[in-house]
Amino acid sequence: MKLRFVLLSSFYIIHFIGSGQSRNLSYYGNNLRDHLLIKQQDMVGRVTNDDIKGSPYYVDSFSASIVNTIHTLYKGVPMRYNVHDDYMEFMDNGTTFILDPKIEIRKIILNDQIFSVEPYNDHGKIRLGFFFELDSIGVKLLKKKVIRFQERIPAKALQGTSTPPTYVPAADIFYYRIAGQAAQPIHNVKKMIENFPDHKKELSSMANRHKIKSNEKDLLQLWEYYNKISIKK
């Protein structure tokens, strides 16, 4: 079973980059290992990767990424996004490390997508999470991928085998974030527009004319219109 390691804090990424120049993270691999917590063992009885169907990752393979922190920039970091657990994994000299969503991270460019770390409302609790950044000119439009884990289903009478545990993709959740506030899920476009800082009448009119729904295509159209009228202001 693959051993997993947890970063103590993304502060150490910032500290060891030193000069502020863009470098490859693997160059600092030994230094980073000195500041890791003890590896986390899997819980007793937890299924192994071989038992599970599906995948918790946005893309299974590691791809070169760019990581922009509040102090500096990393280029060429082998990384992948674990959607189910909402963290990034990166490779260093054959070992996998975990990068949790930290406020020190500005942007991560991975698999032709821009990820940002945002505070968001998760059923009444404010958490930090990785989001796909769809628009960030004014009010941010964000997308959160969802992959759920379905436990093993025991075999019923007359069935030969049980149903294996499975990672199951679910519908994307879209969020909007006004500056200084936590990101909020978009359940109702009309109610969302009521919370916008400006141009509420114009946005409501446009949403009614074009029958805007809370899907990516429609929301991008609404944000394009919002940015256009905001620039003219």
C-alpha positions in Angstrom: 0.0 0.0 0.0 1.4 3.4 -0.9 2.6 5.3 2.1 1.4 8.9 2.4 3.1 11.9 4.0 1.6 15.2 5.1 3.2 18.6 4.8 3.4 20.4 8.1 2.6 23.7 6.4 3.0 25.3 3.0 5.2 27.7 5.0 8.1 25.4 4.4 7.6 25.5 0.7 8.0 29.3 0.9 10.9 29.2 3.3 13.2 26.9 1.3 12.6 28.5 -2.0 14.9 31.3 -0.6 15.7 33.8 -3.3 12.2 34.1 -4.9 13.4 32.8 -8.3 11.4 30.1 -10.2 12.9 26.7 -9.6 12.0 23.0 -9.7 10.6 21.8 -6.4 12.6 18.5 -6.6 15.8 20.5 -6.1 14.7 21.1 -2.5 13.4 17.6 -1.8 15.8 16.8 1.0 15.1 20.0 2.8 11.4 19.5 2.6 11.6 16.0 4.1 13.2 17.5 7.2 10.0 19.3 8.0 7.4 16.6 7.5 5.2 15.0 10.1 5.5 11.3 10.7 3.9 9.4 7.9 0.2 8.6 8.4 -0.6 4.9 8.4 -3.9 3.8 6.9 -6.6 2.9 9.4 -7.1 -0.7 10.4 -9.5 -2.4 8.0 -9.3 0.3 5.4 -9.5 -1.1 1.9 -6.4 -1.0 -0.3 -6.1 0.8 -3.6 -6.4 -2.5 -5.4 -9.9 -3.1 -3.8 -11.4 0.2 -4.9 -13.0 0.9 -8.2 -12.9 4.3 -9.8 -10.5 7.1 -8.9 -10.4 9.9 -6.4 -8.3 12.1 -8.8 -9.2 14.7 -11.3 -6.5 13.2 -13.5 -4.8 10.0 -12.3 -1.3 10.7 -13.5 1.1 13.4 -12.2 1.5 16.4 -14.5 3.9 19.3 -14.4 2.4 22.3 -12.5 3.1 25.9 -11.6 2.6 26.8 -7.9 2.3 30.4 -7.0 2.6 31.3 -3.3 2.4 34.6 -1.5 6.2 34.8 -1.7 7.4 33.0 -4.8 6.8 30.6 -7.7 7.5 26.9 -8.3 7.7 25.6 -11.9 7.6 22.0 -13.1 6.2 20.4 -9.9 4.8 16.9 -10.6 1.3 17.1 -9.2 -2.2 15.8 -9.2 -5.5 16.8 -7.5 -7.2 14.4 -5.2 -10.8 15.6 -5.6 -12.3 13.3 -2.9 -10.0 14.5 -0.1 -9.5 18.0 -1.5 -5.7 18.2 -1.5 -2.9 18.2 -4.0 -0.3 15.4 -4.2 3.2 16.1 -5.5 6.1 13.8 -6.3 9.7 14.4 -5.0 12.4 11.8 -5.7 9.8 9.0 -6.0 7.9 9.9 -2.8 4.4 11.3 -2.7 3.6 14.3 -0.5 0.4 16.0 0.4 -0.3 19.7 0.0 -3.4 20.8 1.8 -5.3 24.0 0.8 -3.5 26.8 2.6 -4.1 30.5 2.4 -0.4 31.0 1.4 -1.2 29.4 -2.0 -2.4 31.9 -4.6 -2.7 29.8 -7.7 -1.8 26.4 -9.0 -1.9 25.8 -12.8 -2.4 22.1 -13.4 -3.8 20.1 -16.4 -4.7 23.4 -18.2 -6.8 24.5 -15.2 -6.3 27.3 -12.7 -6.8 26.3 -9.1 -7.1 28.7 -6.2 -7.5 28.3 -2.5 -10.7 29.9 -1.2 -12.6 30.1 2.1 -16.1 28.7 1.5 -19.3 27.9 3.3 -19.6 24.2 3.8 -23.0 23.6 5.4 -22.6 26.5 7.8 -18.8 25.9 8.5 -16.1 28.0 6.9 -13.3 25.9 5.4 -10.5 26.3 3.0 -10.6 24.4 -0.2 -9.2 24.0 -3.8 -11.4 25.4 -6.5 -11.3 25.6 -10.3 -11.2 29.3 -10.9 -13.6 30.1 -13.8 -13.6 33.9 -13.5 -11.7 36.2 -11.1 -12.1 39.7 -12.6 -14.6 41.0 -10.0 -16.8 38.6 -8.2 -15.2 35.2 -8.5 -16.9 32.3 -10.2 -15.6 29.0 -8.8 -16.2 25.4 -9.5 -15.8 22.5 -7.1 -15.5 18.9 -8.4 -17.1 16.2 -6.3 -16.2 12.6 -6.1 -18.0 10.5 -3.4 -16.8 7.2 -1.9 -19.3 4.4 -1.8 -18.5 1.7 0.7 -18.5 -2.0 -0.2 -22.0 -3.5 -0.6 -22.2 -7.0 0.8 -23.5 -9.7 -1.5 -27.2 -10.5 -1.2 -28.7 -13.9 -1.1 -27.9 -15.8 -4.3 -25.3 -13.3 -5.4 -21.8 -14.6 -5.9 -19.8 -11.5 -4.9 -20.2 -8.2 -3.1 -20.1 -4.8 -4.9 -16.6 -3.4 -4.4 -16.0 0.0 -2.8 -16.1 2.7 -5.5 -15.3 6.3 -6.1 -18.3 7.8 -7.8 -18.2 11.2 -9.6 -21.1 13.5 -8.6 -22.3 16.8 -10.1 -20.1 19.8 -9.9 -20.9 22.5 -7.4 -20.6 26.2 -8.4 -19.7 29.0 -6.0 -19.4 32.7 -6.1 -17.2 34.8 -3.9 -17.5 38.5 -3.2 -14.3 40.2 -2.0 -13.9 39.9 1.8 -16.5 37.1 2.1 -16.4 33.3 2.0 -17.5 31.6 -1.2 -21.1 30.6 -1.3 -22.7 27.8 -3.3 -25.0 28.8 -6.2 -28.3 27.0 -5.7 -30.5 29.7 -7.0 -29.3 32.3 -9.6 -32.0 34.9 -8.6 -31.0 34.8 -4.9 -27.3 34.9 -5.8 -27.8 38.1 -7.8 -29.5 39.7 -4.9 -26.2 39.3 -3.0 -24.1 40.9 -5.7 -22.5 44.3 -4.7 -23.8 46.1 -7.8 -25.7 45.9 -11.1 -28.4 43.7 -9.6 -31.2 45.1 -11.8 -29.2 44.6 -15.0 -28.1 41.1 -14.0 -31.7 40.1 -13.0 -33.0 41.3 -16.4 -30.3 39.5 -18.3 -30.8 36.3 -16.3 -34.5 36.4 -17.0 -34.1 37.1 -20.7 -31.5 34.3 -21.2 -33.1 31.9 -18.7 -29.8 31.5 -16.9 -29.4 28.3 -14.8 -26.7 27.2 -12.4 -24.6 25.4 -14.9 -21.2 26.3 -16.1 -22.2 27.5 -19.6 -24.9 29.8 -18.3 -22.9 31.1 -15.4 -20.0 32.0 -17.6 -22.4 33.9 -19.9 -23.7 35.8 -16.9 -20.2 36.6 -15.6 -19.2 37.8 -19.1 -22.1 40.2 -19.1 -21.3 41.3 -15.5 -17.7 42.1 -16.3 -18.7 44.0 -19.4 -21.1 46.3 -17.6 -18.7 46.7 -14.7 -15.9 48.0 -17.0 -18.3 50.5 -18.5 -19.2 51.9 -15.1 
